[in-house]
Amino acid sequence: MMLAGCTGDGGTGGGEQEQAASTAQSSSAVQGHSPSNENELLIYTVWPQYYIKEDVWQQQVGQYLTKKFPGVVFKHIQWDNPGRQFKDLIAAGTIPDIIIDDSARNTYREIRRYGLEYDMSELVKKYNFDTGTLNPGMLQQSVTSSDGKLYSLPYSSAEWVLVYNKDIFDKFGVEYPKPGLTWDEAYELAKKLTRQDGEVTYKGFQVNPSHYMMWNQLSEPSLDPNEDKATLTSDNWTKITNNIRRFYEIPGNQLVKTNAFSRGSIAMAIDTIDTAAKWANENKNLNWDFSSVPVFPEAPGKKFQPQSTAMFITNQSKNKDLAFQVISYILSPEMQLHLSRQGVMTASTDAAVQQAFGQDLPEFRGKNTQSLYALESALPPTRKPGLTYIFTHNQIDYVWKPLIHAESKETVTALRMANELANKAIQNTKAAEAQGVYSEDQ
């Protein structure tokens, strides 16, 4: 059910009839909600995208909220293009009470852009909510993007995992990767498993380099923690880039999209949990399993930074206390256990919740799902409040496309050129903000 509406690579999934039904339902919710309505909460989900299907939302969350809060009318709408974006809701005068969205970027790009931000710190104190039960990396992502306040509490993470094809390992007599595998060890495996066998070329390893860098395990910042400038020219960025670059210099292991894993000719690939499940459903004959991502020797216990979604209460909501009670319930052991069974990588650090992960998903049965918890999330880098924010994924992606992948630029040169672009984007954003205009770099 976690994947019922997910197509990977940013797709929203769902057939035309389901889409039409969902649109009709959400349109009614938009027109019928006012933030002052008592005992009514409007929940707007942007990420995770699989909530594009209303039955998935109801199965995973909605039905439990109705049972827990029988006197409350819940309305749910999902972001969609066109018609249900933030700008559409704002134009209609419809302000959700709770928003579930990407915390790393959309706190700036959407929540703060439209003046929706609300600091939940006082509600945390009022209801004695224990933030110590939450994944520290996911929680820090919320705090960092809130200028040191607390505009959101984490909901889930699109966790990065190492997926491997057991048949390829068996074919070439190579031992399966285990949690704690270093990048050097993964590189040696990739060399052994990149082979031409008859007409089939087996690639040893694939990952999207931009994702690997953006959520890097060394917590290396792309923006200076104390100044309005980029930091992509640091020694650590050179190390991070060269570490992954060598994999694609193995003859026969050229960079391809990780989605090719489902075709059965890639030995190891790193992508998100939901993407891995999509591959399994695309090819039922895949003999695959999970492991944790390779690690750097200087950070042996760290996986990628969490790609978090979080729950926001809007500043305009008239039902903030009720909204916080709903968020608290979603983060309760009861709900976290249920969501974990459904394959949602929750914010909970409770061992029972983690052990239950994916138990209700047939594609995860018999898989080493506990390897997903073998490492701790790398902490997102912190930054002084008030500095100019840009989302540096475009500049990091530029390092690979076109500079390294297409033009074979030296690593230091590629990083310097990307750093220059990031600094220009910062200045453009500062100029836009000074004029009260939204910057596309945010």
C-alpha positions in Angstrom: 0.0 0.0 0.0 2.9 2.3 0.6 3.7 2.3 -3.1 0.3 2.2 -4.5 0.6 5.7 -5.9 4.3 5.9 -6.5 6.0 5.6 -9.9 9.5 6.7 -8.9 11.5 9.6 -10.4 9.0 12.1 -9.2 5.9 10.4 -10.7 2.6 10.7 -8.9 1.0 7.5 -10.1 -2.6 6.6 -10.2 -5.0 6.0 -13.1 -7.2 8.6 -14.7 -10.3 7.5 -12.9 -8.6 7.5 -9.5 -7.1 10.9 -10.3 -10.5 12.3 -11.3 -12.1 11.0 -8.1 -9.3 12.4 -6.0 -9.5 15.8 -7.7 -13.3 15.9 -7.1 -12.9 15.1 -3.5 -10.1 17.6 -2.9 -11.9 20.3 -4.8 -14.8 19.9 -2.4 -12.5 20.0 0.6 -10.8 23.2 -0.7 -14.1 25.0 -1.3 -15.6 23.8 2.0 -12.9 24.6 4.5 -12.2 27.8 6.4 -9.4 27.9 9.0 -12.0 29.1 11.6 -14.3 26.1 11.3 -14.5 24.5 14.7 -13.8 20.7 15.1 -12.6 20.5 11.5 -9.1 20.0 10.3 -7.8 20.2 6.7 -4.7 18.2 6.1 -2.7 18.9 3.0 -0.1 16.3 1.9 2.6 17.3 -0.6 5.1 14.6 0.2 5.0 11.6 0.5 3.6 11.4 -3.1 1.9 8.1 -2.7 -0.9 9.9 -0.8 -2.1 11.1 -4.3 -4.4 8.1 -3.8 -7.0 8.8 -1.2 -7.4 5.2 -0.3 -3.7 5.0 0.7 -4.1 8.0 2.9 -7.2 6.6 4.5 -5.7 3.1 4.9 -2.5 4.4 6.5 -3.6 7.5 8.4 -7.1 8.8 7.8 -9.1 5.9 9.4 -7.1 6.0 12.6 -7.5 9.8 13.0 -11.3 9.4 12.6 -11.4 6.7 15.3 -9.1 8.6 17.7 -10.9 11.9 17.3 -14.5 11.0 16.7 -15.8 14.5 17.1 -13.5 16.0 14.5 -14.2 16.3 10.8 -11.1 15.5 8.8 -10.6 16.7 5.2 -7.6 15.7 3.2 -6.2 17.0 -0.1 -3.0 16.1 -1.9 -0.8 18.4 -3.9 -1.2 18.0 -7.7 -0.2 19.8 -10.8 -2.3 21.6 -12.0 -5.0 22.8 -9.6 -3.8 21.8 -6.1 -0.5 23.5 -5.6 0.2 25.9 -2.7 -0.6 28.9 -4.9 -4.0 27.5 -5.8 -5.0 27.0 -2.2 -3.8 30.5 -1.3 -5.7 32.0 -4.2 -8.8 30.2 -3.1 -8.4 31.5 0.5 -8.0 28.0 1.7 -5.4 27.5 4.4 -4.8 24.0 5.7 -4.4 23.3 9.4 -1.7 20.7 8.9 0.7 20.4 6.0 2.9 17.3 5.4 5.8 18.2 3.1 9.6 18.0 2.4 11.2 19.8 5.3 14.7 20.4 3.8 13.5 22.6 0.9 9.9 23.4 1.1 10.0 25.0 4.5 11.7 27.9 2.5 10.1 27.4 -0.9 6.5 27.1 0.1 5.8 27.4 3.9 7.8 30.6 4.5 7.1 32.0 1.0 3.4 32.1 1.8 3.7 33.2 5.4 2.4 29.8 6.7 5.2 29.2 9.3 4.3 28.7 12.9 6.7 27.8 15.7 5.4 24.8 17.6 7.9 25.1 20.5 5.3 26.3 23.0 2.9 23.5 22.0 5.6 21.0 22.6 6.1 22.3 26.1 2.3 22.7 26.7 1.6 19.1 25.9 4.9 17.7 27.3 5.8 16.1 23.9 9.1 14.2 24.1 11.1 15.1 21.0 13.8 12.7 22.3 11.8 9.8 20.8 12.4 11.2 17.3 15.3 10.4 14.9 17.9 13.1 15.7 18.8 13.7 12.0 15.1 14.1 11.0 14.5 16.5 13.9 17.6 18.5 13.2 16.4 18.9 9.6 13.2 20.5 10.9 15.0 22.8 13.2 17.7 23.8 10.7 15.1 24.8 8.1 13.1 26.7 10.7 15.9 29.2 11.5 16.4 27.5 14.9 12.7 27.4 15.7 10.4 24.5 15.2 8.0 25.0 12.2 7.6 21.2 11.8 8.0 17.8 13.4 9.2 14.9 11.3 6.8 12.5 9.7 9.0 10.1 7.6 12.1 9.7 5.6 12.7 8.6 2.0 15.6 6.4 3.3 18.6 5.6 1.2 19.5 1.9 1.1 21.8 -0.4 -0.7 19.9 -3.0 -2.8 21.8 -5.9 -4.3 21.1 -8.7 -6.8 21.9 -12.0 -5.1 21.9 -13.9 -8.4 24.8 -11.8 -9.8 26.8 -12.2 -6.6 26.1 -16.0 -6.7 27.0 -16.2 -10.4 30.5 -14.7 -9.8 31.1 -16.3 -6.4 31.2 -13.0 -4.5 30.0 -12.6 -0.9 26.9 -10.5 -0.3 27.5 -6.9 1.1 26.9 -6.6 4.9 26.1 -3.6 7.0 29.3 -1.7 7.8 30.7 -2.2 4.3 33.2 0.6 3.6 33.3 2.6 0.3 36.7 1.0 -0.4 35.2 -2.4 0.0 32.2 -1.5 -2.1 34.6 -0.3 -4.8 36.4 -3.6 -4.9 33.1 -5.5 -5.1 32.0 -3.2 -8.0 35.2 -4.1 -9.9 34.7 -7.8 -9.4 31.0 -7.6 -10.5 31.4 -5.4 -13.5 31.8 -8.0 -16.3 30.9 -8.9 -19.8 29.2 -12.4 -19.9 28.2 -13.3 -23.3 26.0 -10.5 -24.6 25.2 -9.2 -21.1 27.2 -6.4 -19.4 26.8 -6.6 -15.7 27.4 -3.3 -13.9 28.8 -3.6 -10.4 27.4 -0.4 -8.8 25.1 2.5 -9.4 23.8 5.5 -7.5 22.7 9.0 -8.5 25.8 11.0 -7.7 23.8 14.2 -7.0 21.7 12.4 -4.4 24.8 10.8 -2.8 26.4 14.3 -2.5 23.3 16.2 -1.5 22.6 13.9 1.5 26.3 13.1 2.1 27.4 11.1 5.1 30.1 13.5 6.2 27.4 16.2 6.8 29.5 18.5 4.7 27.6 21.7 4.1 27.1 23.2 0.6 26.3 26.6 2.2 28.6 28.3 4.7 27.3 27.9 8.3 28.1 31.6 9.1 28.1 33.5 5.9 26.1 34.0 2.7 28.4 32.0 0.4 28.8 28.4 -0.9 31.3 25.9 0.3 31.6 23.4 -2.5 35.3 23.8 -2.9 36.3 22.3 0.5 38.6 19.4 0.8 35.8 17.2 2.0 33.8 18.0 -1.1 36.7 16.8 -3.2 36.9 13.6 -1.2 33.2 13.0 -1.4 33.2 13.6 -5.2 36.3 11.5 -6.0 35.0 8.7 -3.8 32.0 8.1 -6.1 33.7 9.2 -9.3 36.1 6.2 -9.3 33.1 3.8 -9.5 32.2 5.3 -12.9 35.7 5.0 -14.1 35.6 1.2 -13.9 35.4 0.0 -17.5 31.9 -1.1 -18.2 30.4 0.6 -15.2 29.4 3.8 -16.8 26.7 5.9 -15.1 23.1 4.9 -15.8 19.9 5.5 -14.0 19.4 3.3 -11.0 16.0 2.3 -12.3 17.9 -0.1 -14.6 18.3 -2.3 -11.5 15.0 -3.9 -12.1 16.2 -5.3 -15.4 18.5 -7.6 -13.6 22.0 -6.6 -14.8 23.1 -4.3 -11.9 24.7 -5.9 -8.9 24.4 -3.1 -6.4 22.4 0.1 -6.4 21.6 2.8 -3.9 18.2 4.5 -3.9 15.3 5.1 -1.6 13.2 2.3 0.0 10.1 3.0 -2.0 12.1 2.9 -5.2 13.5 -0.5 -4.2 10.1 -1.8 -3.6 9.0 -0.5 -7.0 11.8 -2.4 -8.6 10.7 -5.6 -6.9 7.1 -5.1 -8.2 8.4 -4.4 -11.7 10.3 -7.7 -11.8 9.0 -10.4 -9.7 11.9 -12.7 -10.6 14.5 -10.4 -9.0 16.4 -12.2 -6.3 17.4 -9.2 -4.2 17.9 -8.0 -0.7 18.7 -4.9 1.4 21.9 -3.8 3.1 23.0 -0.5 4.6 24.9 2.0 2.4 28.7 1.9 2.4 30.4 4.1 5.0 33.5 6.4 5.2 36.2 5.3 7.7 35.9 8.7 9.4 32.2 8.2 9.9 31.8 4.4 10.3 28.4 4.5 11.8 26.7 7.1 9.5 24.3 6.5 6.6 23.0 9.3 4.4 21.3 12.4 5.9 17.5 11.8 6.0 15.4 13.0 3.2 12.7 14.0 5.5 9.0 14.9 5.2 7.6 16.8 8.2 4.3 18.0 9.7 3.6 21.7 9.9 0.9 23.6 11.7 0.0 26.8 9.7 0.1 30.2 11.4 -3.4 30.9 10.1 -5.0 27.8 11.7 -7.6 28.5 14.4 -7.3 25.0 15.7 -3.6 24.8 16.5 -4.0 22.9 19.8 -6.2 20.3 18.1 -3.8 20.1 15.1 -0.9 19.5 17.5 -2.8 16.7 19.3 -3.3 15.1 15.9 0.4 15.4 15.1 1.3 14.0 18.5 -1.0 11.0 17.9 0.6 10.4 14.5 4.0 10.3 16.3 2.7 8.1 19.1 4.0 4.5 19.5 0.7 3.1 18.3 0.7 5.0 15.0 4.4 4.7 14.4 4.1 1.0 14.8 1.3 0.8 12.3 3.0 3.1 9.8 6.3 1.1 10.1 4.5 -2.1 9.3 3.2 -0.4 6.1 6.8 0.4 5.0 6.9 4.0 6.1 10.3 4.9 7.5 9.0 6.8 10.5 10.7 9.2 12.8 10.5 6.8 15.8 13.7 5.4 17.4 11.7 2.8 19.3 13.1 -0.7 18.7 9.7 -2.3 18.4 8.7 0.2 15.7 11.9 -0.5 13.7 11.6 -4.3 14.0 8.1 -4.0 12.5 9.2 -2.3 9.4 7.6 -3.6 6.2 5.9 -6.6 7.8 2.7 -5.9 5.9 4.4 -5.6 2.6 4.7 -8.9 0.6 7.7 -7.5 -1.4 9.7 -7.1 1.9 9.0 -10.5 3.3 12.2 -12.4 3.9 14.3 -9.3 3.3 16.9 -8.0 5.7 14.9 -4.9 6.5 16.7 -4.5 9.9 19.9 -3.6 8.0 18.1 -0.3 7.4 18.7 0.5 11.0 22.3 -0.7 11.3 23.6 2.8 10.9 22.5 6.2 12.3 21.4 9.1 10.1 24.1 11.6 9.4 23.1 15.0 10.9 22.1 17.8 8.4 24.6 20.6 8.8 23.4 23.5 10.9 23.5 27.2 9.8 23.2 30.5 11.5 19.6 31.8 11.4 18.9 34.7 9.1 21.2 33.7 6.3 20.1 33.5 2.7 18.9 30.0 1.7 19.2 28.4 -1.7 18.5 24.7 -2.5 21.9 23.7 -3.9 20.8 20.5 -5.6 21.0 22.1 -9.1 24.5 23.3 -8.5 25.6 19.9 -7.1 23.9 18.2 -10.1 25.9 20.5 -12.4 29.1 18.9 -11.0 28.0 15.7 -12.8 25.8 16.9 -15.6 27.6 18.1 -17.6 30.9 18.8 -16.0 32.2 15.4 -15.0 29.9 12.9 -16.8 29.8 14.7 -20.2 32.9 16.9 -20.2 35.3 14.9 -18.0 36.3 18.0 -16.0 38.7 17.5 -13.1 37.0 17.3 -9.8 38.4 20.5 -8.4 37.5 22.4 -11.5 34.0 21.0 -11.5 33.4 21.9 -7.9 34.8 25.4 -8.4 32.5 26.0 -11.3 29.5 24.7 -9.4 30.5 26.9 -6.4 30.5 30.0 -8.6 27.0 29.2 -9.8 25.8 28.7 -6.2 27.3 32.1 -5.1 25.5 33.7 -8.1 22.3 32.1 -7.0 22.8 33.4 -3.4 23.3 36.9 -4.7 20.3 36.6 -7.1 18.1 35.4 -4.2 19.3 38.3 -1.9 18.3 40.7 -4.6 15.0 39.1 -5.1 14.2 39.1 -1.4 15.1 42.8 -1.2 12.5 43.5 -3.8 9.9 41.2 -2.1 10.0 38.8 -5.0 10.3 35.0 -4.8 13.6 33.4 -6.0 13.5 30.2 -8.0 16.8 29.2 -6.4 15.1 28.7 -3.1 
